[in-house]
Amino acid sequence: MNVIDTQIPGVKIIEPDVFGDARGYFMETWQHNRYSLGDFVQDNVSFSQKGTLRGLHIQNPAQGKLVQVLQGSVFDVAVDVRVDSPYFGKWVGVELSAENHRQLWVPEGFAHGFCVTSEAALFLYKCTDYYCPSTEVCVAWNDPEIGIDWPIENPLLSGKDKAGKFLNSISKDELPRCASY
């Protein structure tokens, strides 16, 4: 397993060991003793067509997410929305695909989103807290102050994602805080 630090401390790209032969491949996608990322309590799967953009979602209390693509490819993004972080509003983006087998660790306190760059994508999330729709906030995918360089121009969005707010208009009480980086 190869763990790659990103320009924002805590956000990590993980490249699991993949063992392949003529039959296909085998890889370990998570092991409590090796990953040490938190205690996962919920797994989610989404299936989306090309051009779909999901996010940028955050809830408070915050969820950490270990994400990966099982089919297809996406451009995956984590945005630091921790009010007291020196990286507030900064983002990391990475291609995740069934071919590169990469995972992204999105720590607590980060908004998360992705857009599908293949014909379709099957996306897996391992979460450190339960989904809580009453505390979810959607940051606008196209917030100019964040400035994410998405690889699509006119994404397919849900109603919730169309109504996303610019980060500077969200009450600080709705955003997470952190004590360590």
Backbone torsions as a table, in degrees:
resi	resn	phi	psi	omega
1	MET	NA	135.0	178.1
2	ASN	-115.7	126.1	178.7
3	VAL	-111.0	125.2	-176.5
4	ILE	-112.9	121.3	174.3
5	ASP	-74.0	147.0	177.0
6	THR	-105.7	-177.5	-179.0
7	GLN	-71.4	-10.5	174.5
8	ILE	-111.4	117.2	-179.0
9	PRO	-54.3	134.9	178.4
10	GLY	101.3	-32.3	177.3
11	VAL	-82.4	126.4	-174.0
12	LYS	-131.8	141.4	170.1
13	ILE	-96.8	129.9	-178.6
14	ILE	-118.3	128.3	176.6
15	GLU	-112.0	98.0	-179.9
16	PRO	-65.0	155.7	172.2
17	ASP	-70.5	132.0	180.0
18	VAL	-118.6	126.3	-178.5
19	PHE	-111.2	109.2	-176.0
20	GLY	-118.5	155.9	172.1
21	ASP	-152.6	-166.0	-176.3
22	ALA	-61.5	-21.5	-178.8
23	ARG	-83.0	-22.9	-174.9
24	GLY	143.2	-137.0	-179.1
25	TYR	-147.4	165.6	173.8
26	PHE	-134.5	139.4	172.1
27	MET	-149.9	148.7	175.2
28	GLU	-90.1	122.5	-175.5
29	THR	-95.7	-16.2	176.5
30	TRP	-169.2	139.9	172.8
31	GLN	-146.7	125.6	-174.4
32	HIS	-51.6	-45.4	-176.5
33	ASN	-68.4	-27.3	-176.0
34	ARG	-95.1	-32.2	-173.7
35	TYR	-86.5	-39.0	177.8
36	SER	47.2	47.0	-177.8
37	LEU	-104.5	-10.0	-176.5
38	GLY	136.6	175.9	178.9
39	ASP	-96.6	117.1	-179.0
40	PHE	-83.6	137.9	-177.5
41	VAL	-123.8	-10.7	-176.0
42	GLN	-153.5	137.7	171.8
43	ASP	-112.9	141.9	177.3
44	ASN	-131.1	149.6	175.2
45	VAL	-130.0	136.3	172.2
46	SER	-127.0	147.8	175.6
47	PHE	-122.5	128.6	-174.5
48	SER	-141.1	150.1	178.0
49	GLN	-87.8	166.8	-179.0
50	LYS	-55.0	137.2	178.0
51	GLY	89.0	-7.4	177.8
52	THR	-71.7	137.0	172.9
53	LEU	-122.9	124.9	177.7
54	ARG	-114.8	122.6	178.1
55	GLY	123.4	-179.5	11.4
56	LEU	-95.0	118.4	-173.0
57	HIS	-108.0	142.2	174.8
58	ILE	-146.0	148.2	171.7
59	GLN	-133.7	159.5	-178.9
60	ASN	-135.2	107.5	17.3
61	PRO	-68.8	144.9	-172.3
62	ALA	-76.8	153.5	174.7
63	GLN	-109.0	137.9	163.9
64	GLY	-88.9	147.5	-177.9
65	LYS	-135.9	131.0	168.6
66	LEU	-104.7	115.0	-171.9
67	VAL	-119.4	151.4	176.7
68	GLN	-160.0	161.5	179.8
69	VAL	-105.2	129.1	179.0
70	LEU	-96.0	-24.0	178.1
71	GLN	-148.6	132.7	178.0
72	GLY	86.6	-154.6	-179.4
73	SER	-150.8	151.4	178.7
74	VAL	-140.4	161.1	165.5
75	PHE	-102.7	114.8	-172.5
76	ASP	-106.9	139.9	-173.1
77	VAL	-132.9	138.3	171.0
78	ALA	-121.9	130.1	179.5
79	VAL	-119.4	126.2	178.7
80	ASP	-72.1	115.2	178.6
81	VAL	-119.8	21.4	176.3
82	ARG	-75.4	118.4	-173.3
83	VAL	-52.8	-38.5	-174.7
84	ASP	-97.5	17.4	-177.5
85	SER	-92.6	139.2	174.1
86	PRO	-69.1	-9.5	179.5
87	TYR	-103.6	12.2	-177.6
88	PHE	-50.5	126.3	178.7
89	GLY	85.2	-5.4	178.0
90	LYS	-85.1	153.7	-176.4
91	TRP	-133.4	158.1	173.6
92	VAL	-126.2	134.5	176.1
93	GLY	-128.4	143.1	-178.0
94	VAL	-150.1	147.0	173.6
95	GLU	-81.9	127.6	172.3
96	LEU	-115.9	135.6	-179.9
97	SER	-149.9	163.8	175.1
98	ALA	-64.5	-27.0	-178.8
99	GLU	-79.8	-41.4	-176.7
100	ASN	-88.1	-11.5	174.3
101	HIS	60.9	10.4	-178.1
102	ARG	-68.6	151.8	173.2
103	GLN	-121.7	155.2	174.2
104	LEU	-123.1	129.4	172.8
105	TRP	-93.4	117.1	178.3
106	VAL	-107.6	103.7	-175.5
107	PRO	-68.8	167.3	172.7
108	GLU	-54.5	140.9	177.4
109	GLY	94.3	9.2	179.1
110	PHE	-118.6	137.0	169.5
111	ALA	-75.3	147.0	-176.5
112	HIS	-131.2	142.7	174.8
113	GLY	-161.8	165.6	176.9
114	PHE	-154.1	156.9	171.6
115	CYS	-125.3	145.3	-176.2
116	VAL	-85.8	125.1	-178.2
117	THR	-106.8	-9.6	176.2
118	SER	-102.2	-179.1	179.7
119	GLU	-59.4	-33.5	176.4
120	ALA	-159.6	162.3	178.4
121	ALA	-145.1	139.5	173.5
122	LEU	-108.5	118.6	-167.5
123	PHE	-120.3	131.9	-179.0
124	LEU	-113.7	132.3	175.7
125	TYR	-118.9	130.3	166.8
126	LYS	-106.4	125.2	-171.8
127	CYS	-117.2	145.4	-179.5
128	THR	-89.8	-5.6	175.7
129	ASP	-146.1	162.1	-178.0
130	TYR	-74.9	149.4	175.7
131	TYR	-63.9	131.3	-178.2
132	CYS	-132.6	88.2	-174.7
133	PRO	-59.4	-25.3	-178.1
134	SER	-71.6	-18.1	178.7
135	THR	-112.0	7.6	-178.3
136	GLU	-77.0	140.0	175.3
137	VAL	-126.0	141.5	177.7
138	CYS	-112.0	117.8	175.3
139	VAL	-85.8	137.3	-179.0
140	ALA	-58.1	128.3	-178.3
141	TRP	-60.9	-26.9	-174.9
142	ASN	-111.7	28.1	178.8
143	ASP	-58.2	117.4	-175.8
144	PRO	-66.3	-26.3	179.0
145	GLU	-72.9	-28.6	174.8
146	ILE	-79.0	-45.9	172.8
147	GLY	70.7	42.1	178.7
148	ILE	-67.5	134.5	179.2
149	ASP	-92.4	74.3	-179.7
150	TRP	-66.8	145.2	179.2
151	PRO	-83.6	14.4	176.4
152	ILE	-136.1	156.3	-177.0
153	GLU	-103.7	-40.7	-176.3
154	ASN	-124.2	78.0	-174.6
155	PRO	-71.7	158.0	170.1
156	LEU	-82.6	122.9	-174.1
157	LEU	-124.5	149.5	170.7
158	SER	-76.7	167.8	175.8
159	GLY	-59.1	-41.8	178.9
160	LYS	-60.5	-43.5	-178.0
161	ASP	-72.6	-31.6	174.8
162	LYS	-64.3	-29.7	-177.7
163	ALA	-91.8	10.4	-179.5
164	GLY	-56.5	149.0	-177.2
165	LYS	-102.2	150.0	171.3
166	PHE	-65.7	141.9	-174.1
167	LEU	-56.4	-39.4	-177.4
168	ASN	-72.0	-8.8	177.9
169	SER	-99.6	-2.0	179.9
170	ILE	-87.9	131.5	178.6
171	SER	-58.0	136.9	178.6
172	LYS	-60.7	-24.8	178.2
173	ASP	-69.2	-21.4	179.6
174	GLU	-87.0	-9.8	-176.1
175	LEU	-104.3	151.8	-178.8
176	PRO	-75.9	161.8	173.3
177	ARG	-122.9	163.1	176.7
178	CYS	-143.3	153.8	-179.6
179	ALA	-101.9	-17.7	-177.3
180	SER	-142.0	162.4	179.5
181	TYR	-122.1	NA	NA
